[in-house]
Amino acid sequence: MSKLHRMSRGFYQAAVLVAAIALLLPCMANAVFAREIATCGASRGYGYYPKAGLGAFSDDAGKWGEDSISSGKFTLSQTSEKEFDLLITDASGRVFSAKQDWAFVHVCTENFIRI
């Protein structure tokens, strides 16, 4: 292997490393700051089932009905000094992020952080 070939291979590896660090650094910064504010476990309440799609033929369509998630949970986390996210864990254990679904999670009062 020629000296030029070894140098270009080393340059390529260094460039890939720098690119990986540049892409991952913002993710790691959020992960370092993220903290859990509050978690709520199993939920019970009411859900509305619209009269649309496959559910339109159900007797419960177009009505409010009792609903629950026995093994799900909601977690409010702080991702930076002034940014928050709501993580929803469904009954199958899959986690959904409100921010990743283009939602905006806002603080309602200044005393909110003191939970």
KAZIFEN-V176879 format. One record per residue. N is the residue number from 1. RES is the residue in one small letter. SS is DSSP state (h for helix, s for strand, l for the rest). OMEGA is omega in degrees with one decimal (none if undefined). Layout:
n=N res=RES ss=SS omega=OMEGA
n=N res=RES ss=SS omega=OMEGA
This chain:
n=1 res=m ss=l omega=-176.8
n=2 res=s ss=l omega=179.8
n=3 res=k ss=h omega=179.8
n=4 res=l ss=h omega=-179.9
n=5 res=h ss=h omega=177.9
n=6 res=r ss=h omega=179.4
n=7 res=m ss=h omega=-179.0
n=8 res=s ss=h omega=177.3
n=9 res=r ss=h omega=177.5
n=10 res=g ss=h omega=177.7
n=11 res=f ss=h omega=179.8
n=12 res=y ss=h omega=179.5
n=13 res=q ss=h omega=178.4
n=14 res=a ss=h omega=179.7
n=15 res=a ss=h omega=178.1
n=16 res=v ss=h omega=179.1
n=17 res=l ss=h omega=179.2
n=18 res=v ss=h omega=179.1
n=19 res=a ss=h omega=179.5
n=20 res=a ss=h omega=178.7
n=21 res=i ss=h omega=-179.6
n=22 res=a ss=h omega=-179.8
n=23 res=l ss=h omega=-175.9
n=24 res=l ss=h omega=-176.8
n=25 res=l ss=h omega=178.2
n=26 res=p ss=h omega=178.5
n=27 res=c ss=h omega=-179.5
n=28 res=m ss=h omega=179.5
n=29 res=a ss=h omega=177.2
n=30 res=n ss=h omega=-179.2
n=31 res=a ss=h omega=179.5
n=32 res=v ss=h omega=-176.3
n=33 res=f ss=h omega=-172.7
n=34 res=a ss=l omega=175.3
n=35 res=r ss=s omega=-178.3
n=36 res=e ss=s omega=-179.9
n=37 res=i ss=s omega=-178.3
n=38 res=a ss=s omega=176.4
n=39 res=t ss=s omega=175.5
n=40 res=c ss=s omega=-176.6
n=41 res=g ss=l omega=-176.2
n=42 res=a ss=l omega=-175.7
n=43 res=s ss=s omega=172.9
n=44 res=r ss=s omega=178.4
n=45 res=g ss=s omega=-178.4
n=46 res=y ss=s omega=176.4
n=47 res=g ss=s omega=178.0
n=48 res=y ss=s omega=-179.4
n=49 res=y ss=s omega=-175.3
n=50 res=p ss=l omega=177.8
n=51 res=k ss=l omega=-176.6
n=52 res=a ss=l omega=176.7
n=53 res=g ss=h omega=-178.7
n=54 res=l ss=h omega=-179.8
n=55 res=g ss=h omega=-177.4
n=56 res=a ss=h omega=-176.7
n=57 res=f ss=h omega=179.0
n=58 res=s ss=l omega=177.1
n=59 res=d ss=l omega=-179.2
n=60 res=d ss=l omega=-177.0
n=61 res=a ss=l omega=179.2
n=62 res=g ss=l omega=-178.4
n=63 res=k ss=s omega=170.2
n=64 res=w ss=s omega=179.2
n=65 res=g ss=s omega=178.2
n=66 res=e ss=s omega=-177.4
n=67 res=d ss=s omega=177.8
n=68 res=s ss=s omega=172.1
n=69 res=i ss=s omega=-173.6
n=70 res=s ss=l omega=-177.6
n=71 res=s ss=l omega=178.4
n=72 res=g ss=l omega=176.4
n=73 res=k ss=s omega=175.9
n=74 res=f ss=s omega=179.8
n=75 res=t ss=s omega=174.3
n=76 res=l ss=s omega=-179.8
n=77 res=s ss=s omega=177.8
n=78 res=q ss=s omega=-175.3
n=79 res=t ss=s omega=173.6
n=80 res=s ss=s omega=-174.9
n=81 res=e ss=l omega=-176.9
n=82 res=k ss=l omega=-179.6
n=83 res=e ss=s omega=-178.1
n=84 res=f ss=s omega=177.0
n=85 res=d ss=s omega=175.5
n=86 res=l ss=s omega=179.4
n=87 res=l ss=s omega=-177.7
n=88 res=i ss=s omega=177.1
n=89 res=t ss=s omega=-178.3
n=90 res=d ss=l omega=-175.6
n=91 res=a ss=l omega=179.9
n=92 res=s ss=l omega=-179.8
n=93 res=g ss=l omega=178.5
n=94 res=r ss=l omega=-176.4
n=95 res=v ss=s omega=177.0
n=96 res=f ss=s omega=177.9
n=97 res=s ss=s omega=177.7
n=98 res=a ss=l omega=-179.8
n=99 res=k ss=l omega=179.6
n=100 res=q ss=l omega=174.9
n=101 res=d ss=l omega=174.3
n=102 res=w ss=l omega=175.7
n=103 res=a ss=l omega=175.6
n=104 res=f ss=l omega=179.2
n=105 res=v ss=l omega=-175.2
n=106 res=h ss=l omega=173.3
n=107 res=v ss=l omega=-178.2
n=108 res=c ss=l omega=178.1
n=109 res=t ss=l omega=178.9
n=110 res=e ss=h omega=-178.2
n=111 res=n ss=h omega=-174.8
n=112 res=f ss=h omega=-175.3
n=113 res=i ss=h omega=-174.7
n=114 res=r ss=h omega=-179.1
n=115 res=i ss=l omega=none
